[in-house]
Amino acid sequence: MNDGDVDRVQRFFEANPEYHLAVTGAPPGPGAAREEFDSIPPPDWRCGKRWLLQFVDGRGDLAAIADVVADLLVEGVWHVGLFVVATPLHGHGAAHDLYGALEAWMREGGAQWTRLGVVVGNARAERFWQRIGYTEVRQRGGIAMGERVNTVRVMVKPLTGAGLPEYLALVSRDRPESVEA
């Protein structure tokens, strides 16, 4: 996506407010898409390229969006910062299929592990990520998101033969005993 897509993403967020309601406690504000386009990892974090991807249905409408960062913290770790599927597609297997395409794309790009954060209490999202193979490695509390302060489950999925022990050896901030915020 590019800056010309900000209005389209904003309309998508407004038509599908469930993510924002679950995570921030409020519907998406008028600048939600701009904030998503402008968000970047902290300046002291190593990272590669960032994409804000759109999944388009047969009519050309947005079916989902995803925010992905390559080589976050260390080479081979790709971070899914956002994955929102249009509400009418919930419960029909679309999220699983769309994520499968996203994961295949990440593998092709060199991802060895994927990581993400899911807000504790966002039960639908928690179940989804567990069902497709993500494992919690730790929790982080006190994360302000809109009107809420959340606890986030940091979850990881190995995509190659290397497993969670190898991942945790490389990414110290995700170790259960880590005190890094």
C-alpha positions in Angstrom: 0.0 0.0 0.0 1.0 3.6 -0.4 -0.1 6.9 1.0 -2.9 7.1 -1.5 -4.5 4.1 0.3 -4.9 5.9 3.7 -8.6 6.8 3.0 -9.4 3.3 1.8 -7.9 1.8 5.0 -9.7 4.3 7.1 -13.0 3.2 5.5 -12.1 -0.4 6.1 -11.3 0.3 9.8 -14.6 2.1 10.2 -16.6 -0.6 8.5 -14.9 -3.3 10.6 -14.4 -1.7 14.1 -14.2 -5.0 16.1 -10.3 -4.9 16.3 -10.2 -1.4 17.6 -13.1 -2.0 20.0 -11.3 -5.1 21.4 -7.9 -3.5 21.7 -8.4 0.2 22.4 -11.9 0.2 23.9 -13.2 2.5 21.2 -14.1 2.5 17.5 -11.3 3.7 15.2 -10.8 7.4 15.3 -10.6 9.6 12.2 -6.8 9.2 12.1 -6.6 5.5 12.7 -5.4 4.6 9.2 -2.8 7.5 9.2 -1.5 6.2 12.5 -1.1 2.7 11.1 0.7 4.0 8.0 3.1 6.1 10.1 3.8 3.6 12.9 7.3 2.2 13.0 9.2 0.1 15.5 11.2 1.9 18.2 14.4 3.5 16.9 16.7 1.2 18.9 15.2 -2.0 17.4 16.8 -3.6 14.4 14.4 -4.1 11.6 14.2 -4.5 7.9 11.5 -3.5 5.5 7.9 -2.8 6.7 4.8 -3.5 4.6 1.2 -2.6 5.1 -0.5 -5.2 2.9 -4.0 -5.4 1.6 -5.9 -8.5 0.7 -8.5 -7.7 -2.0 -11.6 -9.8 -2.9 -12.9 -10.5 -6.4 -14.8 -7.2 -6.5 -11.7 -5.2 -5.5 -12.9 -4.6 -2.0 -10.5 -4.9 1.0 -11.0 -8.3 2.7 -8.1 -7.8 5.1 -5.0 -5.8 5.9 -1.8 -6.8 7.6 1.2 -4.9 8.9 4.5 -6.9 8.6 8.1 -6.1 9.5 10.9 -8.2 8.3 14.0 -9.0 10.3 12.6 -7.4 13.5 15.2 -7.6 16.3 17.3 -10.2 14.5 17.5 -11.5 10.9 14.8 -14.1 10.1 12.2 -12.9 12.6 9.2 -11.3 11.0 6.6 -9.5 13.0 2.9 -9.4 12.3 1.9 -6.1 13.8 -1.6 -6.1 12.6 -3.9 -8.6 10.9 -7.5 -7.5 10.5 -10.1 -9.4 8.5 -13.4 -7.9 7.3 -16.1 -8.7 9.8 -18.5 -10.4 7.3 -15.7 -12.9 6.6 -15.4 -14.0 10.3 -16.4 -17.6 11.0 -16.1 -18.8 7.4 -12.4 -19.8 7.3 -11.3 -16.7 5.4 -8.9 -15.6 8.1 -7.2 -18.9 8.1 -6.9 -18.9 4.3 -5.7 -15.3 4.2 -3.2 -15.8 6.9 -1.9 -19.0 5.1 -1.2 -16.8 2.1 0.6 -14.3 4.3 2.7 -16.9 6.0 3.7 -18.4 2.7 4.8 -15.0 1.5 6.8 -14.4 4.6 8.5 -17.8 4.2 9.4 -16.9 0.6 10.9 -13.7 1.9 13.2 -15.4 4.4 11.2 -15.6 7.6 12.3 -18.3 9.9 10.0 -17.3 12.8 7.0 -15.1 13.0 6.1 -13.2 16.1 3.2 -11.0 17.2 1.4 -9.6 20.2 -2.2 -10.4 21.0 -4.1 -8.5 23.7 -5.1 -10.7 26.6 -8.9 -10.8 26.7 -9.3 -10.6 22.9 -10.6 -14.1 23.0 -11.3 -14.5 19.3 -7.8 -13.4 18.3 -6.2 -15.5 21.1 -7.9 -18.6 19.9 -7.1 -17.9 16.2 -3.4 -17.5 16.8 -3.1 -20.5 18.9 -5.1 -22.6 16.5 -2.7 -21.8 13.6 0.4 -22.7 15.6 1.6 -19.7 17.6 2.9 -20.3 21.1 3.0 -17.7 23.9 6.6 -17.0 25.0 5.8 -14.3 27.5 3.4 -11.5 28.5 4.0 -7.8 28.7 1.7 -5.6 30.8 1.0 -1.9 31.0 0.8 -1.3 27.3 -1.4 1.8 26.6 -3.6 1.4 23.6 -6.3 4.1 23.1 -8.5 4.1 26.2 -7.1 0.9 27.6 -4.0 -0.3 29.3 -3.5 -3.9 28.1 -1.4 -7.0 28.8 -0.1 -8.5 25.6 0.8 -12.1 24.9 3.9 -12.3 22.8 3.5 -15.3 20.6 5.9 -17.0 18.2 5.6 -19.5 15.4 8.7 -21.3 14.0 8.6 -21.6 10.2 11.7 -23.7 9.6 13.4 -26.6 11.5 14.6 -24.2 14.2 12.2 -24.1 17.2 11.4 -21.9 20.2 14.6 -22.6 22.1 16.6 -21.3 19.1 14.4 -18.3 18.8 14.6 -17.4 22.5 18.4 -17.8 22.3 18.4 -15.0 19.6 15.6 -12.8 21.0 16.4 -12.2 24.6 13.5 -9.6 25.1 11.0 -12.4 24.4 12.3 -14.8 27.0 9.8 -15.4 29.8 12.2 -14.1 32.5 13.1 -10.9 30.5 12.4 -7.6 32.1 12.6 -5.6 28.9 9.4 -3.7 28.1 
